[in-house]
Amino acid sequence: MTDTTEQFTVIMNRLENLFKGDDFNKAVSVIVETVVEKLSQSFKQELNKLSKRIDELQGELHDTKLDNERLTDELQSAKDEVGKSIGENSALRNDINTALKKANDNEQYTRLDSIRIYGIAEAQDESCIDRVCEILRDNLKLTVSPTDINKIHRIEQRNPKTGRPRPIIVKFFAHDLKRECIMNRKKLKSTGIVITEDLTQINYATLNRAFNHDLVDSAWSVGGKLFAKIKDGPKIRVFPYEDLNESISRALKAKPPPVTGANTTPLGRR
């Protein structure tokens, strides 16, 4: 530090010798003014650049804010449209399901007087109507003749791989005769012949789904209506195009508490 001070003193002395009196002061004043002016100009230029950049950033920030507001409005509008579409789709889905249910019910109604018979062996040049009447008379002990039958025929195509006889659809003129067939069909238990109601394809699929459900003990149809017995639970009505799990869940939640006491009979698997 001492060496620097000494050097500065030597320089100042030399400058004093170079510029005497007022000349030195004037020279120093001119130098200082020049330096200050240049620094001031440089500072003003940088300040102007900074101010300009600030204005640009403020403009960009304003534009960004406007863009964000526009995107927010568009996003909210899109959400509203999605919500509206979901509501419309849900309503449309309900309308479609209602129409499908009605169509299925109407088709099932046309089968109200019909049954399906499984397990009757096929024969060349067979007469289905004579064979069916014979089985109904001999096995079910019903009074039936060919004149009681409106339509009769086998369905499906032959499957040589399985060798199983094709089912027979029987449509009676009188509904009472169909009902008697259903009521007495248990008499065919040891014959290999099975009688069922003639259900629509949708009802067959729905009944089969219920029958194979893990929580269902048994499933059946009565007059084209589908039912299921929940294991250790109540009997429920089963509908096409409805969630079976939800139906079972509702039934189990609504199940009354078990009765305790000496006279209670525990529920068992049927």
C-alpha positions in Angstrom: 0.0 0.0 0.0 2.9 2.4 0.8 4.6 1.7 -2.5 1.3 2.6 -4.3 0.9 5.8 -2.4 4.4 6.8 -3.2 4.0 6.1 -6.8 0.8 8.1 -6.9 2.6 11.0 -5.2 5.4 10.9 -7.7 2.9 10.9 -10.6 1.1 13.9 -9.1 4.4 15.8 -8.7 5.3 15.1 -12.3 1.9 16.3 -13.4 2.3 19.5 -11.3 5.7 20.1 -12.9 4.1 19.5 -16.3 1.1 21.8 -15.7 1.8 24.9 -13.5 -0.9 26.6 -11.5 -4.2 27.1 -13.2 -3.2 25.0 -16.2 -3.0 21.9 -14.1 -6.4 22.5 -12.5 -8.0 23.3 -15.9 -6.5 20.1 -17.4 -7.8 18.0 -14.5 -11.2 19.7 -14.7 -11.4 19.0 -18.5 -10.4 15.4 -18.0 -12.9 14.9 -15.2 -15.8 16.6 -17.2 -15.0 14.5 -20.2 -14.9 11.3 -18.3 -18.1 12.2 -16.4 -19.9 13.1 -19.7 -18.9 9.9 -21.4 -20.0 7.9 -18.3 -23.2 9.8 -18.2 -23.9 9.2 -21.9 -23.0 5.5 -21.5 -25.2 5.2 -18.5 -28.1 7.0 -20.3 -27.7 4.5 -23.2 -27.8 1.5 -21.0 -30.6 3.0 -19.0 -32.6 3.6 -22.2 -31.9 0.0 -23.3 -33.0 -1.3 -19.9 -36.2 0.8 -20.0 -36.9 -0.4 -23.5 -36.4 -4.0 -22.5 -38.7 -3.5 -19.4 -41.4 -2.1 -21.8 -41.0 -5.1 -24.0 -41.2 -7.5 -21.0 -44.3 -5.7 -19.7 -45.9 -6.0 -23.2 -45.0 -9.7 -23.3 -46.3 -10.2 -19.8 -49.6 -8.5 -20.8 -49.9 -10.7 -23.9 -49.1 -13.8 -21.8 -51.8 -12.8 -19.3 -54.3 -12.3 -22.1 -53.3 -15.7 -23.6 -53.7 -17.3 -20.2 -57.1 -15.8 -19.7 -58.1 -16.9 -23.2 -56.8 -20.4 -22.6 -58.6 -20.5 -19.3 -61.9 -19.5 -21.0 -61.3 -22.1 -23.7 -60.5 -24.8 -21.1 -63.6 -24.0 -19.1 -65.7 -24.0 -22.3 -64.2 -27.4 -23.3 -65.0 -28.7 -19.8 -68.6 -27.5 -20.2 -68.9 -29.1 -23.6 -67.4 -32.4 -22.2 -69.8 -32.3 -19.3 -72.7 -31.6 -21.7 -71.6 -34.4 -24.0 -71.3 -36.8 -21.1 -74.8 -35.9 -20.0 -76.2 -36.2 -23.5 -74.4 -39.5 -24.0 -75.7 -40.8 -20.7 -79.2 -39.8 -21.6 -78.8 -41.3 -25.1 -77.5 -44.5 -23.6 -80.4 -44.7 -21.3 -82.8 -44.1 -24.2 -81.1 -46.8 -26.2 -81.2 -49.2 -23.3 -84.9 -48.4 -22.8 -85.7 -49.0 -26.5 -83.7 -52.3 -26.5 -85.4 -53.5 -23.3 -88.8 -52.7 -24.9 -87.9 -54.5 -28.1 -86.7 -57.5 -26.1 -89.9 -57.5 -24.0 -92.0 -57.3 -27.1 -90.1 -60.2 -28.7 -90.4 -62.2 -25.4 -94.2 -61.6 -25.4 -94.5 -63.2 -28.8 -92.9 -66.4 -27.3 -95.3 -66.5 -24.3 -97.0 -69.6 -25.6 -93.8 -71.4 -26.7 -91.4 -73.9 -25.1 -88.0 -75.4 -26.1 -87.4 -79.1 -25.8 -83.9 -80.5 -25.6 -82.7 -84.1 -25.8 -85.2 -85.6 -28.3 -83.2 -87.8 -30.6 -83.4 -87.0 -34.3 -84.5 -89.5 -36.9 -84.7 -89.4 -40.7 -88.1 -88.3 -42.0 -89.2 -87.7 -38.4 -92.4 -86.1 -37.4 -91.6 -83.6 -34.7 -95.2 -82.9 -33.8 -96.1 -86.6 -33.3 -92.9 -87.2 -31.3 -93.6 -84.2 -29.0 -97.2 -85.1 -28.5 -96.2 -88.6 -27.5 -93.7 -87.4 -25.0 -96.1 -84.9 -23.4 -98.8 -87.5 -23.1 -96.6 -90.4 -21.9 -94.2 -88.6 -19.6 -96.1 -85.5 -18.5 -99.5 -87.1 -18.6 -101.0 -84.2 -20.5 -103.9 -84.3 -22.9 -102.4 -82.9 -26.1 -102.9 -83.5 -29.8 -101.3 -82.1 -33.0 -104.3 -79.7 -33.2 -103.1 -78.0 -30.0 -99.8 -77.0 -31.6 -99.5 -73.9 -33.7 -95.9 -74.2 -34.9 -93.1 -76.7 -34.3 -89.7 -77.1 -35.7 -86.1 -77.8 -34.8 -83.7 -74.9 -34.5 -79.9 -74.4 -35.0 -77.8 -76.4 -37.4 -76.6 -79.9 -36.9 -73.2 -80.2 -35.2 -71.7 -83.6 -36.2 -68.9 -83.0 -33.7 -71.2 -83.1 -30.6 -73.8 -85.4 -32.0 -76.4 -83.7 -29.8 -79.9 -83.5 -31.2 -81.1 -80.0 -32.1 -83.7 -78.4 -29.8 -87.3 -78.2 -30.8 -89.5 -75.1 -30.5 -93.1 -75.7 -29.8 -95.7 -72.9 -30.0 -99.1 -73.8 -28.6 -102.4 -72.2 -29.4 -103.4 -72.1 -25.7 -101.2 -70.5 -23.1 -102.5 -72.9 -20.4 -101.0 -75.9 -22.2 -97.6 -74.2 -22.3 -97.9 -73.5 -18.6 -98.8 -77.1 -17.8 -95.7 -78.2 -19.7 -93.5 -76.0 -17.5 -95.2 -77.0 -14.3 -94.8 -80.8 -15.0 -91.4 -80.8 -16.6 -89.7 -82.2 -13.5 -91.2 -85.6 -14.5 -88.7 -85.7 -17.3 -85.8 -85.6 -14.9 -84.5 -89.1 -15.6 -85.2 -89.1 -19.4 -82.5 -86.8 -20.6 -85.1 -84.5 -22.0 -85.4 -81.0 -20.8 -88.1 -78.4 -21.3 -87.5 -74.7 -20.9 -89.3 -71.5 -21.7 -88.6 -70.1 -25.2 -86.5 -67.1 -24.2 -85.1 -64.4 -26.5 -81.4 -64.5 -27.2 -80.8 -61.6 -24.9 -82.8 -63.2 -22.1 -80.9 -66.5 -22.5 -77.6 -64.6 -22.3 -78.7 -62.7 -19.2 -80.0 -65.8 -17.5 -76.8 -67.7 -18.3 -74.7 -64.8 -16.9 -76.7 -64.9 -13.7 -76.5 -68.7 -13.5 -72.7 -68.6 -13.7 -72.2 -65.7 -11.3 -70.1 -66.6 -8.2 -72.7 -65.1 -5.8 -75.7 -66.7 -7.4 -77.1 -70.0 -6.1 -79.6 -70.6 -8.9 -81.3 -68.8 -11.8 -84.6 -69.4 -13.7 -87.4 -67.9 -15.7 -91.1 -67.6 -15.1 -93.3 -66.3 -17.9 -90.3 -64.8 -19.7 -89.2 -63.0 -16.5 -85.8 -63.8 -15.1 -84.9 -64.5 -11.5 -81.9 -65.4 -9.4 -81.3 -66.6 -5.9 -78.3 -65.1 -4.2 -76.2 -67.4 -2.0 -77.4 -66.9 1.6 -79.4 -64.0 0.3 -82.8 -63.0 -1.2 -84.3 -63.8 -4.6 -83.9 -60.9 -7.1 -85.3 -60.0 -10.5 -82.7 -60.0 -13.2 -83.0 -57.6 -16.2 -81.1 -57.4 -19.5 -78.8 -54.4 -20.0 -78.4 -53.9 -16.3 -75.3 -54.5 -14.1 -75.8 -57.8 -12.3 -73.2 -56.9 -9.7 -75.0 -53.7 -8.8 -78.3 -55.6 -8.5 -76.8 -58.1 -6.2 -75.1 -55.4 -4.1 -78.4 -53.5 -3.7 -80.1 -56.7 -2.6 -77.5 -57.7 -0.1 -77.5 -54.1 1.4 -81.3 -54.3 1.7 -81.2 -57.8 3.2 -82.8 -57.8 6.7 -80.7 -58.9 9.7 -81.0 -62.6 10.6 -83.5 -63.5 13.3 -82.0 -65.1 16.4 -83.8 -67.5 18.7 -84.7 -71.1 19.2 -87.1 -71.2 16.2 -84.7 -69.9 13.5 -83.9 -72.0 10.5 -80.5 -71.2 8.9 -80.4 -70.5 5.2 -78.7 -73.2 3.2 -77.8 -73.8 -0.4 -80.7 -75.1 -2.5 
